Amino acid sequence: MNVWKTIIAAAAPVALIVGIAGGAQAQSESRLKQILNKGELRVGTTGDWDPMSIRDPASNSYKGFDIDVTRALAKDMGVKVVYVPTDWKTLVQGVVAGKYDMTGSASVSPSRAKVAGYSDSYIEVATVPLTLKKNLARFKDWSDLNKAGVTVAATLGTVQEKQVKLFFPAAKKQIIEAPARDFQEVLAGRADAHITSNVEAGKLIAKYPQMAIVPVKQARLRTPIAMLLPQDDQVWINYVNQWIELKKARGFFTGLAKKWQIAVN
C-alpha cells in the first residue's frame, strides 16, 4: 500500500506538467488549425464599402471584391465562409477579441497595426474629396475645403476620420457614426464635402449623379489595402500571405479588379 502511495505521489507532478503542457498547446493552437478543424472561416465585414463589400438588407447577403476574395480563400481551404457583421469603429476590436478570424479589406495604418496583424497588400487606394456638382464652382482643390464655414464629413472609425482632421484644420469636421455614412450628409446638404477612397468615389458618382469628385490636382495619401488578422498568430498570417502571393501570380486579383473596376498593385 505504501509502495502505491509512493508511486502515485511521484507520478502526480509529472501528470501536472503534462496537463499544463497540453493546455498550453491547446491555447497556442494556430487559428489555421482551428478553422480547418471547425470547417468554418469567419470574416468580419462592414457591408458598406462599394465595391469591396456591399450588403443587401433584403436578403442579408453580401457581394463585392472582398466577398469574392474570401469565398475563394475558404474554397481553397475546404471550409465554408461565414460573414460576421461589423462596423468601422469596432473592426479592429472584433479581430483582436476573436469575433472573426480575419476582416475584409482595410487600409493599412500604424495605429491599427499596434494591436492587429495585417496580410500582405493586394490593392492600393488614395483619398479624394467629393461634393455636389452644384458646389464645384466653390471647390476646385484641397485648399478650397480647408476654410472656416466649410463642413467636411467622415465616418467614425475609418482612416478618413483621421484624414479630415489632418487635411482640414480650419474647416468644421462632421463625424458620422455607422450605419449612417458620410456621403449621406453631403447628399442631404448637411455637409459640403466628404473624403473617401478613389475606389469608392467612382461608385458613388455613378450611383448618385448629383455628386462629383472635386477636381483636385492630386489624390492624397496613397495607402495599401490588406486584411486584418490576429497579431499573435504568425502561422495563420503566413498561410494567408502565401495564398495571396499564389493568387497574385495566377492573375486572380487582376481578374477581380476588372470585374469590380478597381486598380490593383
C-alpha positions in Angstrom: 0.0 0.0 0.0 2.8 2.4 0.9 4.5 1.5 -2.4 1.4 2.6 -4.4 1.3 5.9 -2.4 4.9 6.5 -3.3 4.3 5.8 -7.0 1.2 8.0 -7.1 3.0 10.8 -5.3 5.9 10.6 -7.7 3.6 10.5 -10.7 1.5 13.5 -9.7 4.0 16.2 -10.6 4.6 14.5 -14.0 0.9 14.4 -14.7 0.6 18.0 -13.7 3.4 19.0 -16.0 1.9 17.1 -18.9 -1.5 18.6 -18.2 -0.1 22.1 -18.2 1.8 21.5 -21.4 -1.3 20.1 -23.0 -3.3 23.1 -22.0 -0.7 25.5 -23.3 -0.5 23.6 -26.6 -4.3 23.9 -27.0 -4.2 27.6 -26.2 -1.4 28.2 -28.7 -3.0 26.2 -31.5 -3.0 28.2 -34.7 -6.1 29.8 -36.0 -5.4 28.0 -39.2 -5.8 24.6 -37.5 -8.9 25.8 -35.6 -10.5 26.9 -38.9 -9.7 23.6 -40.6 -11.0 21.6 -37.7 -14.2 23.6 -37.4 -14.7 23.8 -41.2 -15.6 27.4 -40.9 -13.8 30.7 -41.8 -15.4 33.8 -40.1 -14.9 37.1 -41.9 -15.7 40.4 -40.3 -17.1 42.8 -43.0 -19.0 46.2 -42.8 -21.1 45.7 -46.0 -21.0 49.5 -46.7 -17.9 49.9 -48.9 -18.8 49.7 -52.5 -17.3 47.9 -54.4 -15.4 46.0 -51.7 -18.3 44.8 -49.5 -22.0 45.5 -50.2 -24.7 44.1 -48.0 -28.2 43.6 -49.4 -30.6 44.3 -46.4 -33.5 42.4 -48.0 -31.6 39.1 -48.3 -28.8 39.8 -45.7 -26.3 38.7 -48.3 -23.0 40.2 -49.4 -21.3 40.9 -52.7 -18.1 42.7 -53.7 -14.4 42.4 -54.2 -13.8 41.3 -50.6 -16.6 38.8 -50.8 -15.1 37.2 -53.9 -11.7 37.1 -52.3 -12.8 35.5 -49.0 -15.0 33.0 -50.7 -12.1 31.9 -52.9 -9.9 31.6 -49.8 -12.5 29.5 -48.0 -12.9 27.3 -51.1 -9.2 26.6 -51.3 -9.1 25.8 -47.6 -12.0 23.4 -48.0 -14.2 25.2 -45.5 -17.3 27.4 -45.6 -17.2 31.1 -45.1 -19.4 32.9 -42.6 -19.7 36.7 -42.7 -19.9 38.5 -39.4 -21.4 42.0 -39.5 -19.2 44.7 -38.0 -18.7 48.4 -38.4 -15.6 50.6 -38.9 -15.3 51.7 -35.2 -15.3 48.1 -34.0 -13.5 46.4 -37.0 -10.1 46.1 -35.2 -11.6 45.3 -31.9 -13.5 42.4 -33.4 -10.4 40.6 -34.8 -8.5 41.3 -31.6 -11.3 39.8 -29.5 -11.6 36.7 -31.7 -15.1 37.5 -33.0 -13.8 36.7 -36.5 -10.7 35.1 -38.0 -10.0 38.0 -40.4 -11.6 41.0 -41.9 -12.2 42.1 -45.4 -10.1 44.9 -46.9 -8.9 47.7 -44.6 -6.4 50.5 -45.1 -3.0 49.8 -43.6 -2.4 52.2 -40.7 0.2 52.3 -37.9 -2.5 52.7 -35.2 -4.3 49.5 -36.3 -1.0 47.7 -36.6 -0.3 48.3 -32.9 -2.9 45.7 -31.9 -3.8 43.7 -35.0 -1.8 41.9 -37.8 -2.1 42.5 -41.5 -1.9 40.3 -44.5 0.2 41.3 -47.5 -1.4 44.0 -49.6 -3.1 43.3 -52.9 -4.5 46.7 -53.8 -3.7 50.4 -53.2 -6.1 53.3 -52.8 -5.8 57.1 -52.5 -8.0 59.7 -50.9 -10.2 62.2 -52.9 -12.9 64.7 -51.9 -16.5 64.5 -53.1 -19.1 67.2 -53.2 -22.4 68.0 -55.0 -22.0 69.1 -58.6 -23.6 72.4 -57.8 -20.7 73.2 -55.4 -17.9 72.7 -58.0 -17.7 76.4 -58.6 -16.7 76.8 -54.9 -14.4 73.8 -54.6 -11.5 73.3 -57.1 -8.7 71.9 -54.9 -7.9 70.8 -51.4 -7.3 74.3 -50.1 -10.8 75.4 -51.0 -12.2 72.9 -48.5 -9.9 74.0 -45.7 -11.8 77.1 -44.7 -14.0 78.3 -41.9 -17.6 77.9 -43.0 -16.9 74.7 -44.8 -18.1 71.4 -43.3 -16.4 68.1 -44.2 -17.9 64.8 -43.2 -16.2 61.5 -42.4 -17.4 58.1 -40.9 -16.3 57.2 -37.4 -13.6 54.6 -37.2 -12.4 55.0 -40.8 -9.0 56.1 -41.9 -10.8 59.2 -43.4 -11.8 60.2 -39.9 -8.2 60.9 -39.1 -7.5 62.4 -42.5 -10.2 65.1 -42.3 -8.5 66.4 -39.1 -5.2 66.4 -40.9 -6.3 67.9 -44.2 -8.8 70.5 -43.0 -7.8 72.0 -39.6 -9.7 75.2 -40.5 -13.0 73.5 -41.6 -15.7 72.1 -39.4 -15.5 68.3 -39.1 -18.7 66.3 -39.0 -18.0 62.7 -37.9 -20.9 60.3 -38.6 -21.4 57.0 -36.8 -22.3 53.8 -38.7 -24.7 52.6 -40.0 -25.0 56.2 -41.4 -22.3 57.2 -43.9 -20.5 60.5 -44.5 -21.6 60.8 -48.2 -25.2 60.8 -47.0 -24.5 64.1 -45.1 -23.4 65.6 -48.4 -26.4 64.4 -50.3 -28.7 65.8 -47.5 -26.9 69.2 -47.6 -25.7 68.9 -44.0 -22.0 68.8 -45.2 -20.3 70.5 -48.1 -18.0 67.6 -48.9 -16.6 64.3 -47.6 -13.4 62.3 -48.4 -13.2 58.7 -49.4 -11.0 56.3 -51.4 -10.8 56.7 -55.1 -12.1 53.1 -55.3 -15.4 54.1 -53.6 -15.6 57.6 -55.2 -16.2 56.2 -58.7 -19.0 54.0 -57.5 -20.7 56.9 -55.6 -20.7 59.3 -58.5 -22.1 56.6 -60.8 -24.9 55.9 -58.2 -25.6 59.5 -57.3 -25.3 61.7 -60.5 -25.7 64.8 -58.4 -22.3 64.1 -56.8 -18.9 64.8 -58.2 -15.2 64.4 -57.3 -13.6 67.7 -56.5 -11.1 68.2 -59.4 -8.0 68.3 -57.1 -4.6 68.3 -58.8 -3.6 65.1 -57.0 -5.2 62.5 -54.8 -3.7 62.2 -51.3 -2.1 59.6 -49.1 -1.8 56.5 -51.3 -2.4 53.6 -49.0 -2.0 49.9 -49.3 -5.1 47.7 -48.5 -4.9 44.4 -46.7 -6.9 42.1 -44.5 -6.7 42.4 -40.7 -5.6 39.2 -38.8 -4.8 38.2 -35.2 -1.4 39.8 -34.5 -0.1 36.9 -32.4 -0.7 34.1 -34.9 2.1 34.1 -37.4 1.1 30.6 -38.7 -2.2 32.0 -39.9 -0.7 35.2 -41.2 1.9 33.2 -43.2 -0.8 31.0 -44.7 -2.9 33.9 -45.9 0.2 35.7 -47.3 1.3 32.6 -49.2 -2.3 32.3 -50.6 -2.3 35.9 -51.7 1.1 35.5 -53.4 -0.1 32.4 -55.2 -3.3 34.2 -56.3 -1.3 37.2 -57.5 0.9 35.0 -59.6 -2.1 33.4 -61.2 -3.9 36.7 -62.0 -6.7 36.2 -59.6 -6.6 39.8 -58.2 -6.2 41.3 -61.7 -9.4 39.5 -62.8 -11.3 40.7 -59.8 -10.1 44.2 -60.4 -11.6 44.2 -63.9 -14.8 42.7 -62.6 -15.2 45.4 -59.9 -13.5 48.2 -61.9 -10.7 48.9 -59.4 -7.0 49.1 -59.6 -4.6 46.5 -58.0 -0.9 46.7 -57.2 
